[in-house]
Amino acid sequence: MKHSIAVLGAGSWGTSLALVLEENGHDVRLWGNHVEQMREINEAHTNKRYLPDVTLAAGIKGYTDLAEAIKDVDVILFVVPTKAIRSVAKQVSSLLTKPAIIVHASKGLEQDTHKRVSEILAEEIPVALREAIVVLSGPSHAEEVANKDITTITSASENEAAAKFVQDIFMNDYFRIYTNSDVIGVEMGAALKNIIAVGAGVLHGLGYGDNAKAALMTRGLAEISRLGVSFGANPLTFIGLSGVGDLIVTCTSVHSRNWRAGDMIGQGKALPEILESMGMIVEGVATTKAAYELAAEKGVDMPITNAIYDVLYQDVTAREAILHLMTRDGKSE
């Protein structure tokens, strides 16, 4: 069945998800703030800043008018940076004229409040204007999805029917979706793996090899699980697609902005210079601060996260942070 879907956020991930939805026969509206970018999408059918080698389907229509983009749609998919979720959700709430299924594919925690994205959406969009909130997350590079590489991710919601609905609208022969009811676990895994990916990049930049990477990912997953479980997540979620799956893809690929940022830190570049050169949001930097503060509040032991926080925010060198980690007292696994 054909559905009308507004994709909010015309970066690489939002554009790639729009491509999947359009190919599956849906009416897709892609919203963004930049007039020139939307003109390029509508006239040249490209989005060269974010997906330089991809031709977009003519059926994907670009909008800068949010009211027009979400008018009478069945689904609203948020793919904006975490720091913009609340402000965009407020706008959506003021403009919606009928209830819609609210989906998000953003991976992060809100600064100061430390809230997950679904919590922000629930606060800003009244129950009367949303049929359900669904999280779309898992191991997925936008560039590979746009090229129709095999990808498998998770549709998570407390509303089983809504999770299955989102599964149905996205599924095809290269994009497979599994449902999950553990929203907390899926969102925490999605957000926290970006911290570990920064660390993996740092190791590469410093010249360390596979042993160090395996240690970081394994012990990093233990930290992710500990913090997630302290908020009520199912520990089994972290060995699934939105846990270890997302961790693997983000810690091992040059496609990952978090890995690339960490790699440059390992090479000795300054964080402000790195963030300016990236031209896109590096969610792991802000998430590190949020996770560090959350762990302190909850009394959860997260030594790797603490070390990465020290490098990003306390002017500790990467080698000093690694030495501190490696010389801690021995403990059981």
N, C-alpha and C positions, 0 to 999 in steps of 0.2 A: 504494500500500500504506500502511496506517495504521501509524504508529509512536508510541511513547510518548517524550515529550521533556520534560525538566526545564529550565526557563529560570530561571537563578539571577540575580536582580536585577530588582526590580519598579519601576525608574525608567521614564522615558519610552521609552528605546530597548528595554529588555527587554520592556516591555508591548506595544510596537508589533510586535516580532518574534513575540511570543506570539499576537497577533491574526492575523498572516499564517499561522502554523503551524496555528492552530485552523481558520481558513477553509479550509486545504488538507486538512482531515479528520483531523488528528493529535490524539492525546491529549496535552493541554498542561497542565503543572503549573508554576505561577509561584511561585517562592520569594522571600521577603523576611523581614527581621528584625522588622518592625513589626506587632504583632498587630492594631491598629486598621485599618491599611492592608489587610491580608489579609481582615479581616472585611468591609470595604467592597467589595473585589473579589468576594468570594463572595456577599454579600447584595444589594448595590446594583448590582453589575456596572459599577463605575466606579473610576477611579484619578485623582481630581480634582486632586491635588497636581501630578501630572506630565502628565496628558492631560485637562484640565478639560472639554473639549467632546466627549469620546468615550465611547460606550457599549460596554462589553466584551461579548464573546460569553459566554453562560452556561456554555459548555463549558470555559472557562479557570478552573481551580481554583487558589486561592491557598493556600500552605503556609507555615507558620513552622518546621515540623519538617523539617530538611534530610534526615534519614534517610528519611522518608516521601516527600519530594519526588523523591528519586533512586532509590527502590526499584524494581528491575527495569526501568529505562528503557533505551531504545536509544541515546539522545543526551542529553548534558548540555551546555547552552549557557550559558557564563559571560558575563554582561553586568553585572558589578559594576565599580566603579572600579578602576583599575590598582593602587592602593595596597592594595586588599582581595583581589586575586587570590590571592596566596600563602596567606593565612590560610584563605580559603574552599576553596582546592584541598587544603590539608592536611586539612580536615574531610571533604571529599568522599572523599579517599583512605582515610580511616579508616572510612568508612561504606559504600563500594561493595561490593556482593556479586557482581557480574559485570561483565565488561568492557563499556565503552560508547564510542561515538565522542565525543570531547571537542571542542567547538567554542567559540570565543570571539569576541565582537564588541566587545571593549574596545580603546581606542586610547590607548596611552601607553607609557612606559618606567618600570621600577621605579627608585625613588630608591636611591642608593648603589651598587647592583649594576649599574644601567643595562641590565638585561636586558629583552628583549622578552617579551610575555605568553606566547607559546608556549614559550619557554625555561623560564619559571617553572612552567608546567603540566607540562612534561616532567620537571622536577626533583621535583615534589611528587606526581605521580600515576604510580605504577609502570607499566612497560610491560605487565605482566600484567593491569592494570585498564583499559587504554585500547586501543581498536582503532586509533585514529589521532588526530592533532590537526589541526584545521582552523581557519583564520582566515576570518572573515566581515567584509568591510570594503569601503568605497566611499562615494560621495557620497549621503548619506541623512540627512535630517532626520526624526526620529521622528514629529513632528506630521504630516508629509506622508504618511509610510507608513501611519499610522493612518487617514488620510483617503483611502487608496487612490490616492494620486497616483503617477504613473509613476516607478519607481525602478529603477536598475540597479547592482548591486554585484558583488563578487568573492568566490568561495570558493577559498581557497588552501590547498594542502597538498602535502607531499612524497609523500603517498599519493594517487595519481590517482583511484583508486576511491572513496576517502572524500570527496574534493573533489566528485566527480560525485554522490555520494549526498546531500551537503548541498545541492548545486544542485537536485536532484530534489525534496527535501522542502520547499524554499522557493519554487520557481518557480510563478508563476501569471500572469494576464493584466496585472497591474500591477507585479509584483515579479520582475524578471529577474536571473538570476545567470550570470556567466561564471566558468569555472574558471581557475586559475593555479597553477603549481608553485613560484613564487618567493615563499616565505613571508617571507624577510628583507625583500625589497622592499615587499611589501604591508604588513607591520607597520611598517616604518620610515616609509613614506609616510603611513600612518594616524596615527602618533604625531606626526611632525614638522610636519605641516601645521597642527596646532593652534597651534604657535608663530607661524607666519606669520599665522594668523587673528587672534591677539592684536594683531599689528602692524597688520593691516588695520583693526581696530577703532580703534586709536590714531589712525591717519591720519584716519579719519572724525570722531572726537571732536575733533581739532584743526582740522577744516574743510578738509582737503585733498580733491582731487577724483579723477577717474578716472585721470588720468595717473599720479599717485602710486600708486594702487592697482595699476595694471597693472605698474608697475615693481617694486613689492614682491612681487607674486605670481610674476612671471617670474624675478626674481633669487632669490627665496625657493625656488622649485622647483629652481634650480641648486644651492643649498646642500643641500636635501633629498637630491638625487641624489648629490652628492659624498659625503655622509656614508654614505648607504645603500650605495653602490658600494664604499666602503672596508671594508664588512663582508661583501661578496660578493653584493650584490643585482644583479639584471639592470637596467642603466640604462633599458631600454625599459619596465620596470614603471612608472616614474615619469611616463610620458606616457599611462598608462592610467587606469582608473577609480579605483584606490586611490592614484594619484598626483595628476595634474593635476585629475582629476574631483573627488576629495575636497577638494582645495585650493580649487577654484572655489566649491563649495557652502558651504564653511566660512568663506571670506573675504568672501562677498557677501550674507550673510543675517542678519537679526535673530534667526533661530531659533538661531544659533550662540552658545553660552555664551562661547566664547573670543572671538568678535567683540564681544559685548556687554561683556565685561570690559575689553577693550582700548578700546572706545568710551568707557567711563567713566574709564579712565586718561587718555585724551586730553582729557577734560573737566576733569581736575584732581582727581579723587577718589582717595583713598588706597586701596591694594590691600587691606588688611585689611577696610576698610569694604565694598569691592566684593564680596569673597569671602563675607562674612557676608550681604550682601543677596541674593546669587544663590540661596542655598539648595540648590545642587547643585554637584557637583565641576566645576571648571574645569581640565581636564586639561593645557591648554597651559602653565599656570603652573609646575607641577612638571616637565613635560617640557622646558621651556626650560632649567632647571637641569641636568637629565640630559644634554641635547644639548650644552650649553656645556661640560660636563666631558668628555663623549665626544670632542668635536671637539678639545679640548686634548690629550687622550690620543693621538688618532690623527693629530694634526697636520693636520687638515682646516680649510680656510679657510671660516668661516661668519660674516661680518661682520654680517649682519642678526640672526642668532640672538644674537650677542654684544651687539648694541645693545639688543635686547629684554631680555636678561639684565641689562644695566646698569640699565635702567628698573625692572625688577621687583625686583632684589636689591641694587643699589648706589646707590639714591637719585639716579640721574641723571635729569634731566627728559627728557621725550619730545622736546622741541624740541632739546635739546642732543645727544641721541643721533642725531637725524635730521641735524643739521648736521655731525656727525662723519662719518656715512655719506656724505653728499653731497660732502664736501671731501677725501675720500681721494684718493690719487694715481690718475691715469687708468690704465686697463688695457684689454686686448682682451677681447671677449666670448667 
